Amino acid sequence: MKQIATTRLSSKGQVVIPEAIRRRLGPESGTEFVVLGEDGTVMLKVIDAPSMRDFDDIVARAREGARRAGLRQSDIAAAIRAVRSA
């Protein structure tokens, strides 16, 4: 069920998420959001960390892509060193 509430923008650019919506959605202090804005609409989306299973799948796909590209661990380490020294 959609819930509608109003809020205001503070002089510091802060917006309070109304209590009823916070209770329903459950974000805690420190929760991070992606903020999307377009054509007079602002949308907040909670940033969810991937589950360990999803993370393992992402790592497996990255490793497979690196293997197909012929990359070695030493190539990756060299690329990281180059970026960090730039």
DRENDO-1510 file (C-alpha; in Angstrom, 1 decimal, always signed):
<recs>
REC; n; res; u; v; w
REC; 1; MET; +0.0; +0.0; +0.0 .
REC; 2; LYS; +1.4; +3.4; -0.9 .
REC; 3; GLN; +1.6; +6.0; +1.8 .
REC; 4; ILE; +1.5; +9.7; +1.2 .
REC; 5; ALA; +2.9; +12.3; +3.5 .
REC; 6; THR; +4.3; +15.8; +3.3 .
REC; 7; THR; +7.6; +17.3; +4.5 .
REC; 8; ARG; +9.7; +20.4; +4.0 .
REC; 9; LEU; +13.2; +21.2; +2.8 .
REC; 10; SER; +15.3; +22.8; +5.6 .
REC; 11; SER; +17.6; +25.8; +5.1 .
REC; 12; LYS; +20.5; +23.2; +5.2 .
REC; 13; GLY; +18.9; +21.2; +2.3 .
REC; 14; GLN; +17.7; +18.4; +4.6 .
REC; 15; VAL; +14.4; +16.6; +4.3 .
REC; 16; VAL; +12.8; +14.6; +7.1 .
REC; 17; ILE; +11.2; +11.3; +6.1 .
REC; 18; PRO; +7.9; +11.3; +7.9 .
REC; 19; GLU; +7.7; +8.9; +10.9 .
REC; 20; ALA; +4.9; +6.7; +9.5 .
REC; 21; ILE; +6.9; +6.0; +6.3 .
REC; 22; ARG; +10.1; +5.4; +8.4 .
REC; 23; ARG; +8.2; +2.8; +10.6 .
REC; 24; ARG; +6.9; +1.1; +7.5 .
REC; 25; LEU; +10.1; +0.9; +5.6 .
REC; 26; GLY; +12.5; +0.5; +8.5 .
REC; 27; PRO; +15.5; +2.7; +7.6 .
REC; 28; GLU; +17.8; +3.3; +10.5 .
REC; 29; SER; +20.0; +6.3; +11.3 .
REC; 30; GLY; +22.9; +6.2; +8.9 .
REC; 31; THR; +21.0; +4.4; +6.1 .
REC; 32; GLU; +22.4; +5.5; +2.7 .
REC; 33; PHE; +20.2; +6.4; -0.2 .
REC; 34; VAL; +20.6; +7.0; -3.9 .
REC; 35; VAL; +18.8; +10.3; -4.8 .
REC; 36; LEU; +17.2; +10.6; -8.2 .
REC; 37; GLY; +15.7; +13.9; -9.5 .
REC; 38; GLU; +14.0; +14.7; -12.7 .
REC; 39; ASP; +11.1; +16.9; -13.9 .
REC; 40; GLY; +10.0; +18.1; -10.4 .
REC; 41; THR; +10.3; +14.6; -8.9 .
REC; 42; VAL; +12.8; +13.5; -6.2 .
REC; 43; MET; +13.1; +9.9; -5.4 .
REC; 44; LEU; +15.1; +8.2; -2.6 .
REC; 45; LYS; +16.2; +4.6; -2.9 .
REC; 46; VAL; +17.9; +2.7; -0.1 .
REC; 47; ILE; +21.3; +1.4; -1.1 .
REC; 48; ASP; +21.3; -2.3; -0.2 .
REC; 49; ALA; +24.5; -4.2; +0.0 .
REC; 50; PRO; +24.4; -7.4; -2.1 .
REC; 51; SER; +23.9; -10.7; -0.2 .
REC; 52; MET; +27.0; -12.9; +0.1 .
REC; 53; ARG; +25.6; -15.2; -2.5 .
REC; 54; ASP; +25.1; -12.3; -4.9 .
REC; 55; PHE; +28.6; -11.0; -4.1 .
REC; 56; ASP; +30.1; -14.5; -4.8 .
REC; 57; ASP; +28.2; -14.6; -8.1 .
REC; 58; ILE; +29.6; -11.1; -9.1 .
REC; 59; VAL; +33.1; -12.2; -8.2 .
REC; 60; ALA; +32.8; -15.5; -10.1 .
REC; 61; ARG; +31.6; -13.6; -13.2 .
REC; 62; ALA; +34.4; -11.0; -12.9 .
REC; 63; ARG; +37.0; -13.8; -12.6 .
REC; 64; GLU; +35.6; -15.6; -15.6 .
REC; 65; GLY; +35.7; -12.4; -17.7 .
REC; 66; ALA; +39.3; -11.8; -16.6 .
REC; 67; ARG; +40.2; -15.4; -17.5 .
REC; 68; ARG; +38.6; -15.0; -21.0 .
REC; 69; ALA; +40.5; -11.8; -21.5 .
REC; 70; GLY; +43.8; -13.5; -20.6 .
REC; 71; LEU; +44.4; -11.4; -17.5 .
REC; 72; ARG; +46.6; -12.7; -14.7 .
REC; 73; GLN; +46.7; -11.7; -11.1 .
REC; 74; SER; +50.0; -9.9; -11.7 .
REC; 75; ASP; +48.2; -7.8; -14.4 .
REC; 76; ILE; +45.5; -6.8; -12.0 .
REC; 77; ALA; +48.1; -5.9; -9.3 .
REC; 78; ALA; +50.0; -3.8; -11.8 .
REC; 79; ALA; +46.9; -1.9; -12.9 .
REC; 80; ILE; +46.0; -1.2; -9.2 .
REC; 81; ARG; +49.5; +0.1; -8.5 .
REC; 82; ALA; +49.3; +2.3; -11.7 .
REC; 83; VAL; +46.0; +3.8; -10.6 .
REC; 84; ARG; +47.1; +4.4; -7.0 .
REC; 85; SER; +50.2; +6.2; -8.1 .
REC; 86; ALA; +48.4; +8.5; -10.6 .
</recs>
